[in-house]
Amino acid sequence: MDNAMQVRPAGEADVPAIQTIYAHHVLHGTGTFEEEPPPVEEMLDRFRKVVDHGWSWLVAVDATGVLGYAYYTQFRDRSAYRYCAEDSVYVREDVRGQGVGKALVAKLIEDATQQGMRQMIAVIGDSENVGSIGVHATLGFQVIGTMRSVGVKFGRWLDVVSMQRALGRGDRDLPTSG
């Protein structure tokens, strides 16, 4: 079988692999501030909430299985945020640094733009998360702020880095609907 990476919409059958990837990040990383890995059932609920809203949840796959996943949601629940997306991306530990995250975020940007989103925010756990910060920067995101020492995990304070990029026409005009 061809080992080329493919990015495609995730399905419910991908959720166990997604949960495994996320559990690793919860237990060993600072990109998420969760400290207990959610079970597969909880990840399935999260997946359904995203796709039921019409937002994108993607997986990158090759012959070895799911390499990573990414999704976007509305930045906050209030209606005024309806044109602003927030992305999340997690990559399997053994393939980090190989372009998986960048491919996923690039496709999310495309999907969110097609859905009429005008801004995308990345809320990155840990100011030392140079991989995620770098991926977002290469895709046009700019750092808009750092919240210092807002989380504690693994016995140390953690920052949150906020990055943003315009989608489509950005704020050059107001959306015509919604």
Contact map, one row per residue, 1 for C-alpha under 8 A:
1110000000000000000000000000000000000000000000000000000000000010000000000000000000000000000000000000000000000000000000000000000000000000000000000000000000000000000000000000000000
1111000000000000000000000000000000000000000000000000000000000110000000000000000000000000000000000000000000000000000000000000000000000000000000000000000000000000000000000000000000
1111100000000000000000000000000000000000000000000000000000000111000000000000000000000000000000000000000000000000000000000000000000000000000000000000000000000000000000000000000000
0111110000000000000000000000000000000000000000000000000000000110000000000000000000000000000000000000000000000000000000000000000000000000000000000000000000000000000000000000000000
0011111000000000000000000000000000000000000000000000000000011100000000000000000000000000000000000000000000000000000000000000000000000000000000000000000000000000000000000000000000
0001111100000000000000000000000000000000000000000000000000011100000000000000000000000000000000000000000000000000000000000000000000000000000000000000000000000000000000000000000000
0000111110000000000000000000000000000000000000000000000001111000000000000000000000000000000000000000001100100000000000000000000000000000000000000000000000000000000000000000000000
0000011111000000000000000000000000000000000000000000000001111000000000000000000000000000000000000000000000000000000000000000000000000000000000000000000000000000000000000000000000
0000001111100000000000000000000000000000000000000000000111100000000000000000000000000000000000000000000000000000000000000000000000000000000000000000000000000000000000000000000000
0000000111110110000000000000000000000000000000000000000011100000000010000000000000000000000000000000000000000000000000000000000000000000000000000000000000000000000000000000000000
0000000011111110000000000000000000000000000000000000000000000000000000000000000000000000000000000000000000000000000000000000000000000000000000000000000000000000000000000000000000
0000000001111110000000000000000000000000000100100000000000000000000000000000000000000000000000000000000000000000000000000000000000000000000000000000000000000000000000000000000000
0000000000111111000000000000000000000000000000000000000000000000000000000000000000000000000000000000000000000000000000000000000000000000000000000000000000000000000000000000000000
0000000001111111110000000000000000000000000000000000000000100000010000000000000000000000000000000000000000000000000000000000000000000000000000000000000000000000000000000000000000
0000000001111111111000000000000000000001001100100000000000000000000000000000000000000000000000000000000000000000000000000000000000000000000000000000000000000000000000000000000000
0000000000001111111100000000000000000001000000000000000000000000000000000000000000000000000000000000000000000000000000000000000000000000000000000000000000000000000000000000000000
0000000000000111111110000000000000000000000000000000000000000000010000000000000000000000000000000000000000000000000000000000000000000000000000000000000000000000000000000000000000
0000000000000111111111000000000000000000001000000000000000000000010110000000000000000000000000000000000000000000000000000000000000000000000000000000000000000000000000000000000000
0000000000000011111111100000000000000111001000000000000000000000000000000000000000000000000000000000000000000000000000000000000000000000000000000000000000000000000000000000000000
0000000000000001111111110000000000000000000000000000000000000000000000000000000000000000000000000000000000000000000000000000000000000000000000000000000000000000000000000000000000
0000000000000000111111111000000000000000000000000000000000000000000100000000000000000000011110000000000000000000000000000000000000000000000000000000000000000000000000000000000000
0000000000000000011111111100000000001000000000000000000000000000000000000000000000000000010000000000000000000000000000000000000000000000000000000000000000000000000000000000000000
0000000000000000001111111110000000011100000000000000000000000000000000000000000000000000000000000000000000000000000000000000000000000000000000000000000000000000000000000000000000
0000000000000000000111111111100000000000000000000000000000000000000000000000000000000000000010000000000000000000000000000000000000000000000000000000000000000000000000000000000000
0000000000000000000011111111111100000000000000000000000000000000000000000000000000000000010000000000000000000000000000000000000000000000000000000000000000000000000000000000000000
0000000000000000000001111111111111111000000000000000000000000000000000000000000000000000000000000000000000000000000000000000000000000000000000000000000000000000000000000000000000
0000000000000000000000111111100000111000000000000000000000000000000000000000000000000000000000000000000000000000000000000000000000000000000000000000000000000000000000000000000000
0000000000000000000000011111110000000000000000000000000000000000000000000000000000000000000000000000000000000000000000000000000000000000000000000000000000000000000000000000000000
0000000000000000000000011111111100000000000000000000000000000000000000000000000000000000000000000000000000000000000000000000000000000000000000000000000000000000000000000000000000
0000000000000000000000001101111110000000000000000000000000000000000000000000000000000000000000000000000000000000000000000000110010000000000000000000000010000100000000000000000000
0000000000000000000000001100111110000000000000000000000000000000000000000000000000000000000000000000000000000000000000000001110010000000000000000000000000000000000000000000000000
0000000000000000000000001100111111000000000000000000000000000000000000000000000000000000000000000000000000000000000000000000100000000000000000000000000000000000000000000000000000
0000000000000000000000000100011111100000000000000000000000000000000000000000000000000000000000000000000000000000000000000000100000000000000000000000001110000000000000000000000000
0000000000000000000000000100000111111000000000000000000000000000000000000000000000000000000000000000000000000000000000000000000000000000000000000000000000000000000000000000000000
0000000000000000000000000110000011111000000000000000000000000000000000000000000000000000000000000000000000000000000000000000000000000000000000000000000010000000000000000000000000
0000000000000000000000100110000001111100000000000000000000000000000000000000000000000000000000000000000000000000000000000000000000000000000000000000000000000000000000000000000000
0000000000000000000001100110000001111110000000000000000000000000000000000000000000000000000000000000000000000000000000000000000000000000000000000000000000000000000000000000000000
0000000000000000001000100000000000011111111000000000000000000000000000000000000000000000000000000000000000000000000000000000000000000000000000000000000000000000000000000000000000
0000000000000000001000000000000000001111111000000000000000000000000000000000000000000000000000000000000000000000000000000000000000000000000000000000000000000000000000000000000000
0000000000000011001000000000000000000111111100000000000000000000000000000000000000000000000000000000000000000000000000000000000000000000000000000000000000000000000000000000000000
0000000000000000000000000000000000000111111110000000000000000000000000000000000000000000000000000000000000000000000000000000000000000000000000000000000000000000000000000000000000
0000000000000000000000000000000000000111111111000000000000000000000000000000000000000000000000000000000000000000000000000000000000000000000000000000000000000000000000000000000000
0000000000000010011000000000000000000111111111100000000000000000000000000000000000000000000000000000000000000000000000000000000000000000000000000000000000000000000000000000000000
0000000000010010000000000000000000000001111111110000000000000000000000000000000000000000000000000000000000000000000000000000000000000000000000000000000000000000000000000000000000
0000000000000000000000000000000000000000111111111000000000000000000000000000000000000000000000000000000000000000000000000000000000000000000000000000000000000000000000000000000000
0000000000000000000000000000000000000000011111111100000000000000000000000000000000000000000000000000000000000000000000000000000000000000000000000000000000000000000000000000000000
0000000000010010000000000000000000000000001111111110000010000000000000000000000000000000000000000000000000000000000000000000000000000000000000000000000000000000000000000000000000
0000000000000000000000000000000000000000000111111111000000000000000000000000000000000000000000000000000000000000000000000000000000000000000000000000000000000000000000000000000000
0000000000000000000000000000000000000000000011111111100000000000000000000000000000000000000000000000000000000000000000000000000000000000000000000000000000000000000000000000000000
0000000000000000000000000000000000000000000001111111111110000000000000111000000000000000000000000000000000000000000000000000000000000000000000000000000000000000000000000000000000
0000000000000000000000000000000000000000000000111111111110000000000000000000000000000000000000000000000000000000000000000000000000000000000000000000000000000000000000000000000000
0000000000000000000000000000000000000000000000011111111000000000000000000000000000000000000000000000000000000000000000000000000000000000000000000000000000000000000000000000000000
0000000000000000000000000000000000000000000000001111111000000000000000000000000000000000000000000000000000000000000000000000000000000000000000000000000000000000000000000000000000
0000000000000000000000000000000000000000000000000111111100000000000000000000000000000000000000000000000000000000000000000000000000000000000000000000000000000000000000000000000000
0000000000000000000000000000000000000000000000000111111110000000000000111000000000000000000000000000000000000001000000000000000000000000000000000000000000000000000000000000000000
0000000010000000000000000000000000000000000000000110011111000000000000111000000000000000000000000000000000010011000000000000000000000000000000000000000000000000000000000000000000
0000000011000000000000000000000000000000000000100110001111100000000011110000000000000000000000000000000000000000000000000000000000000000000000000000000000000000000000000000000000
0000001111000000000000000000000000000000000000000000000111110000000011100000000000000000000000000000000100010000000000000000000000000000000000000000000000000000000000000000000000
0000001111000100000000000000000000000000000000000000000011111000011111000000000000000000000000000000000100000000000000000000000000000000000000000000000000000000000000000000000000
0000111100000000000000000000000000000000000000000000000001111100011110000000000000000000000000000001001100000000000000000000000000000000000000000000000000000000000000000000000000
0000111100000000000000000000000000000000000000000000000000111111111100000000000000000000000000000000000000000000000000000000000000000000000000000000000000000000000000000000000000
0111110000000000000000000000000000000000000000000000000000011111111000000000000000000000000000000000000000000000000000000000000000000000000000000000000000000000000000000000000000
1111000000000000000000000000000000000000000000000000000000001111100000000000000000000000000000000000000000000000000000000000000000000000000000000000000000000000000000000000000000
0010000000000000000000000000000000000000000000000000000000001111111000000000000000000000000000000000000000000000000000000000000000000000000000000000000000000000000000000000000000
0000000000000000000000000000000000000000000000000000000000001111111000000000000000000000000000000000000000000000000000000000000000000000000000000000000000000000000000000000000000
0000000000000100110000000000000000000000000000000000000000111101111110000000000000000000000100000000000000000000000000000000000000000000000000000000000000000000000000000000000000
0000000000000000000000000000000000000000000000000000000000111101111110000000000000000000001100100001000000000000000000000000000000000000000000000000000000000000000000000000000000
0000000000000000010010000000000000000000000000000000000000111000011111000000000000000000111100000001100100000000000000000000000000000000000000000000000000000000000000000000000000
0000000001000000010000000000000000000000000000000000000011110000011111100000000000000000111000000000100100000000000000000000000000000000000000000000000000000000000000000000000000
0000000000000000000000000000000000000000000000000000000011100000000111110000000000000011110000000000100110010000000000000000000000000000000000000000000000000000000000000000000000
0000000000000000000000000000000000000000000000000100001111000000000011111000000000000011100000000000000000010000000000000000000000000000000000000000000000000000000000000000000000
0000000000000000000000000000000000000000000000000100001110000000000001111100000000001111000000000000000000010001000000000000000000000000000000000000000000000000000000000000000000
0000000000000000000000000000000000000000000000000100001100000000000000111110000000001110000000000000000000000000000000000000000000000000000000000000000000000000000000000000000000
0000000000000000000000000000000000000000000000000000000000000000000000011111100011111100000000000000000000000000000000000000000000000000000000000000000000000000000000000000000000
0000000000000000000000000000000000000000000000000000000000000000000000001111100011011100000000000000000000000000000000011000000000000000000000000000000000000000000000000000000000
0000000000000000000000000000000000000000000000000000000000000000000000000111110010000000000000000000000000000000000000000000000000000000000000000000000000000000000000000000000000
0000000000000000000000000000000000000000000000000000000000000000000000000111111010000000000000000000000000000000000000000000000000000000000000000000000000000000000000000000000000
0000000000000000000000000000000000000000000000000000000000000000000000000001111111000000000000000000000000000000000000000000000000000000000000000000000000000000000000000000000000
0000000000000000000000000000000000000000000000000000000000000000000000000000111111000000000000000000000000000000000000000000000000000000000000000000000000000000000000000000000000
0000000000000000000000000000000000000000000000000000000000000000000000000000011111100000000000000000000000000000000000000000000000000000000000000000000000000000000000000000000000
0000000000000000000000000000000000000000000000000000000000000000000000000111111111110000000000000000000000000000000000000000000000000000000000000000000000000000000000000000000000
0000000000000000000000000000000000000000000000000000000000000000000000000110011111111000000000000000000000000000000010000000000000000000000000000000000000000000000000000000000000
0000000000000000000000000000000000000000000000000000000000000000000000000100000111111000000000000000000000000000000111100000000000000000000000000000000000000000000000000000000000
0000000000000000000000000000000000000000000000000000000000000000000000000110000011111100000000000000000000000000000011111000000000000000000000000000000000000000000000000000000000
0000000000000000000000000000000000000000000000000000000000000000000000011110000001111110000000000000000000000001000011111000000000000000000000000000000000000000000000000000000000
0000000000000000000000000000000000000000000000000000000000000000000000011110000000011111000000000000000000000000000000011110000000000000000000000000000000000000000000000000000000
0000000000000000000000000000000000000000000000000000000000000000000001111000000000001111100000000000000010010000000000011110000000000000000000000000000000000000000000000000000000
0000000000000000000000000000000000000000000000000000000000000000000001110000000000000111110000000000000000000000000000000110000000000000000000000000000000000000000000000000000000
0000000000000000000000000000000000000000000000000000000000000000000111100000000000000011111000000000100110000000000000000000000000000000000000000000000000000000000000000000000000
0000000000000000000011001000000000000000000000000000000000000000000111000000000000000001111100000000100000000000000000000000000000000000000000000000000000000000000000000000000000
0000000000000000000010000000000000000000000000000000000000000000001110000000000000000000111110110001100000000000000000000000000000000000000000000000000000000000000000000000000000
0000000000000000000010000000000000000000000000000000000000000000011100000000000000000000011111110000000000000000000000000000000000000000000000000000000000000000000000000000000000
0000000000000000000010010000000000000000000000000000000000000000000000000000000000000000001111110000000000000000000000000000000000000000000000000000000000000000000000000000000000
0000000000000000000000000000000000000000000000000000000000000000000000000000000000000000000111110000000000000000000000000000000000000000000000000000000000000000000000000000000000
0000000000000000000000000000000000000000000000000000000000000000001000000000000000000000001111111101000000000000000000000000000000000000000000000000000000000000000000000000000000
0000000000000000000000000000000000000000000000000000000000000000000000000000000000000000001111111111100000000000000000000000000000000000000000000000000000000000000000000000000000
0000000000000000000000000000000000000000000000000000000000000000000000000000000000000000000000111111000000000000000000000000000000100000000000000000000000000000000000000000000000
0000000000000000000000000000000000000000000000000000000000000000000000000000000000000000000000111111000000000000000000000000000000000000000000000000000000000000000000000000000000
0000000000000000000000000000000000000000000000000000000000000000000000000000000000000000000000011111111000000000000000000000000000000000000000000000000000000000000000000000000000
0000000000000000000000000000000000000000000000000000000000010000001100000000000000000000001000111111111100000000000000000000000000000000000000000000000000000000000000000000000000
0000000000000000000000000000000000000000000000000000000000000000000111000000000000000000111000010011111110000000000000000000000000010010000000000000000000000000000000000000000000
0000000000000000000000000000000000000000000000000000000000000000000000000000000000000000000000000011111111000000000000000000000000000011001000000000000000000000000000000000000000
0000001000000000000000000000000000000000000000000000000000010000000000000000000000000000000000000011111111100000000000000000000000000000000000000000000000000000000000000000000000
0000001000000000000000000000000000000000000000000000000001110000000111000000000000000000100000000001111111110000000000000000000000000000000000000000000000000000000000000000000000
0000000000000000000000000000000000000000000000000000000000000000000001000000000000000010100000000000111111111000000000000000000000000001000000000000000000000000000000000000000000
0000000000000000000000000000000000000000000000000000000000000000000000000000000000000000000000000000011111111100000000000000000000000000001000000000000000000000000000000000000000
0000001000000000000000000000000000000000000000000000000000000000000000000000000000000000000000000000001111111110000000000000000000000000000000000000000000000000000000000000000000
0000000000000000000000000000000000000000000000000000000101000000000001110000000000000010000000000000000111111111000000000000000000000000000000000000000000000000000000000000000000
0000000000000000000000000000000000000000000000000000000000000000000000000000000000000000000000000000000011111111100000010000000000000000000000000000000000000000000000100000000000
0000000000000000000000000000000000000000000000000000000000000000000000000000000000000000000000000000000001111111110000000000000000000000000000000000000000000000000000000000000000
0000000000000000000000000000000000000000000000000000000100000000000000000000000000000000000000000000000000111111111000000000000000000000000000000000000000000000000000000000000000
0000000000000000000000000000000000000000000000000000001100000000000000010000000000001000000000000000000000011111111110000000000000000000000000000000000000000000000000100000000000
0000000000000000000000000000000000000000000000000000000000000000000000000000000000000000000000000000000000001111111111000000000000000000000000000000000000000000000000110000000000
0000000000000000000000000000000000000000000000000000000000000000000000000000000000000000000000000000000000000111111110000000000000000000000000000000000000000000000000000000000000
0000000000000000000000000000000000000000000000000000000000000000000000000000000000000000000000000000000000000011111110000000000000000000000000000000000000000000000000000000000000
0000000000000000000000000000000000000000000000000000000000000000000000000000000000100000000000000000000000000001111111000000000000000000000000000000000000000000000000010000000000
0000000000000000000000000000000000000000000000000000000000000000000000000000000001111000000000000000000000000001111111110000000000000000000000000000000000000000000000110000000000
0000000000000000000000000000000000000000000000000000000000000000000000000000000000111000000000000000000000000000100111110000000000000000000000000000000000000000000001111110000000
0000000000000000000000000000000000000000000000000000000000000000000000000000000000111000000000000000000000000000000011111000000000000000000000000000000000000000000111100100000000
0000000000000000000000000000000000000000000000000000000000000000000000000010000000011110000000000000000000001000000011111100000000000000000000000000000000000000000111100000000000
0000000000000000000000000000000000000000000000000000000000000000000000000010000000011110000000000000000000000000000000111110000000000000000000000000000000000000011110000000000000
0000000000000000000000000000000000000000000000000000000000000000000000000000000000000111000000000000000000000000000000011111000000000001000000000000000000000000111100000000000000
0000000000000000000000000000000000000000000000000000000000000000000000000000000000000111000000000000000000000000000000001111100000000000000000000000000000000001111000000000000000
0000000000000000000000000000001000000000000000000000000000000000000000000000000000000000000000000000000000000000000000000111111010011000000000000000000000000001111000000000000000
0000000000000000000000000000011110000000000000000000000000000000000000000000000000000000000000000000000000000000000000000011111010000000000000000000000000000111100000000000000000
0000000000000000000000000000011000000000000000000000000000000000000000000000000000000000000000000000000000000000000000000001111110000000000000000000000000000111100000000000000000
0000000000000000000000000000000000000000000000000000000000000000000000000000000000000000000000000000000000000000000000000001111111000000000000000100000000000111100000000000000000
0000000000000000000000000000000000000000000000000000000000000000000000000000000000000000000000000000000000000000000000000000011111000000000000000000000000000000000000000000000000
0000000000000000000000000000011000000000000000000000000000000000000000000000000000000000000000000000000000000000000000000001111111111000000000000000000000000000000000000000000000
0000000000000000000000000000000000000000000000000000000000000000000000000000000000000000000000000000000000000000000000000000001111111100000000000000000000000000000000000000000000
0000000000000000000000000000000000000000000000000000000000000000000000000000000000000000000000001000000000000000000000000000000011111110000000000000000000000000000000000000000000
0000000000000000000000000000000000000000000000000000000000000000000000000000000000000000000000000000100000000000000000000001000011111111000000000000000000000000000000000000000000
0000000000000000000000000000000000000000000000000000000000000000000000000000000000000000000000000000000000000000000000000001000011111111100000000000000000000000000000000000000000
0000000000000000000000000000000000000000000000000000000000000000000000000000000000000000000000000000000000000000000000000000000001111111110000000000000000000000000000000000000000
0000000000000000000000000000000000000000000000000000000000000000000000000000000000000000000000000000110000000000000000000000000000111111111000000000000000000000000000000000000000
0000000000000000000000000000000000000000000000000000000000000000000000000000000000000000000000000000010010000000000000000100000000011111111111000000000000000000001000000000000000
0000000000000000000000000000000000000000000000000000000000000000000000000000000000000000000000000000000000000000000000000000000000001111111111000000000000000000000000000000000000
0000000000000000000000000000000000000000000000000000000000000000000000000000000000000000000000000000000000000000000000000000000000000111111110000000000000000000000000000000000000
0000000000000000000000000000000000000000000000000000000000000000000000000000000000000000000000000000010001000000000000000000000000000011111110000000000000000000000000000000000000
0000000000000000000000000000000000000000000000000000000000000000000000000000000000000000000000000000000000000000000000000000000000000001111111000000000000000000000010000000000000
0000000000000000000000000000000000000000000000000000000000000000000000000000000000000000000000000000000000000000000000000000000000000001111111100000000000000000001110000000000000
0000000000000000000000000000000000000000000000000000000000000000000000000000000000000000000000000000000000000000000000000000000000000001100111110000000000000000001110000000000000
0000000000000000000000000000000000000000000000000000000000000000000000000000000000000000000000000000000000000000000000000000000000000000000011111100000000000000111100000000000000
0000000000000000000000000000000000000000000000000000000000000000000000000000000000000000000000000000000000000000000000000000000000000000000001111100000000000000111100000000000000
0000000000000000000000000000000000000000000000000000000000000000000000000000000000000000000000000000000000000000000000000000000000000000000000111110000000000000111000000000000000
0000000000000000000000000000000000000000000000000000000000000000000000000000000000000000000000000000000000000000000000000000001000000000000000111111000000000011110000000000000000
0000000000000000000000000000000000000000000000000000000000000000000000000000000000000000000000000000000000000000000000000000000000000000000000001111110000000011110000000000000000
0000000000000000000000000000000000000000000000000000000000000000000000000000000000000000000000000000000000000000000000000000000000000000000000000111110000000111000000000000000000
0000000000000000000000000000000000000000000000000000000000000000000000000000000000000000000000000000000000000000000000000000000000000000000000000011111100001111000000000000000000
0000000000000000000000000000000000000000000000000000000000000000000000000000000000000000000000000000000000000000000000000000000000000000000000000011111100001111000000000000000000
0000000000000000000000000000000010000000000000000000000000000000000000000000000000000000000000000000000000000000000000000000000000000000000000000000111110001110000000000000000000
0000000000000000000000000000000010000000000000000000000000000000000000000000000000000000000000000000000000000000000000000000000000000000000000000000111111111100000000000000000000
0000000000000000000000000000010010100000000000000000000000000000000000000000000000000000000000000000000000000000000000000000000000000000000000000000001111111100000000000000000000
0000000000000000000000000000000000000000000000000000000000000000000000000000000000000000000000000000000000000000000000000000000000000000000000000000000111110000000000000000000000
0000000000000000000000000000000000000000000000000000000000000000000000000000000000000000000000000000000000000000000000000000000000000000000000000000000111111000000000000000000000
0000000000000000000000000000000000000000000000000000000000000000000000000000000000000000000000000000000000000000000000000000000000000000000000000000000111111100000000000000000000
0000000000000000000000000000000000000000000000000000000000000000000000000000000000000000000000000000000000000000000000000000000000000000000000000000111110111110000000000000000000
0000000000000000000000000000010000000000000000000000000000000000000000000000000000000000000000000000000000000000000000000000111000000000000000000001111110011111000000000000000000
0000000000000000000000000000000000000000000000000000000000000000000000000000000000000000000000000000000000000000000000000000111000000000000000000111111000001111100000000000000000
0000000000000000000000000000000000000000000000000000000000000000000000000000000000000000000000000000000000000000000000000011111000000000000000000111110000000111110000000000000000
0000000000000000000000000000000000000000000000000000000000000000000000000000000000000000000000000000000000000000000000000111111000000000000000111110000000000011111000000000000000
0000000000000000000000000000000000000000000000000000000000000000000000000000000000000000000000000000000000000000000000001111000000000000000000111110000000000001111100000000000000
0000000000000000000000000000000000000000000000000000000000000000000000000000000000000000000000000000000000000000000000001111000000000001000011111000000000000000111110000000000000
0000000000000000000000000000000000000000000000000000000000000000000000000000000000000000000000000000000000000000000000111100000000000000000011110000000000000000011111000000000000
0000000000000000000000000000000000000000000000000000000000000000000000000000000000000000000000000000000000000000000000111000000000000000000111000000000000000000001111100000000000
0000000000000000000000000000000000000000000000000000000000000000000000000000000000000000000000000000000000000000000001110000000000000000000000000000000000000000000111111110000000
0000000000000000000000000000000000000000000000000000000000000000000000000000000000000000000000000000000000001001100011110000000000000000000000000000000000000000000011111100000000
0000000000000000000000000000000000000000000000000000000000000000000000000000000000000000000000000000000000000000100111000000000000000000000000000000000000000000000001111100000000
0000000000000000000000000000000000000000000000000000000000000000000000000000000000000000000000000000000000000000000001000000000000000000000000000000000000000000000001111111100000
0000000000000000000000000000000000000000000000000000000000000000000000000000000000000000000000000000000000000000000001100000000000000000000000000000000000000000000001111111100000
0000000000000000000000000000000000000000000000000000000000000000000000000000000000000000000000000000000000000000000001000000000000000000000000000000000000000000000001001111110000
0000000000000000000000000000000000000000000000000000000000000000000000000000000000000000000000000000000000000000000000000000000000000000000000000000000000000000000000001111110000
0000000000000000000000000000000000000000000000000000000000000000000000000000000000000000000000000000000000000000000000000000000000000000000000000000000000000000000000001111111000
0000000000000000000000000000000000000000000000000000000000000000000000000000000000000000000000000000000000000000000000000000000000000000000000000000000000000000000000000011111100
0000000000000000000000000000000000000000000000000000000000000000000000000000000000000000000000000000000000000000000000000000000000000000000000000000000000000000000000000000111111
0000000000000000000000000000000000000000000000000000000000000000000000000000000000000000000000000000000000000000000000000000000000000000000000000000000000000000000000000000011111
0000000000000000000000000000000000000000000000000000000000000000000000000000000000000000000000000000000000000000000000000000000000000000000000000000000000000000000000000000001111
0000000000000000000000000000000000000000000000000000000000000000000000000000000000000000000000000000000000000000000000000000000000000000000000000000000000000000000000000000001111
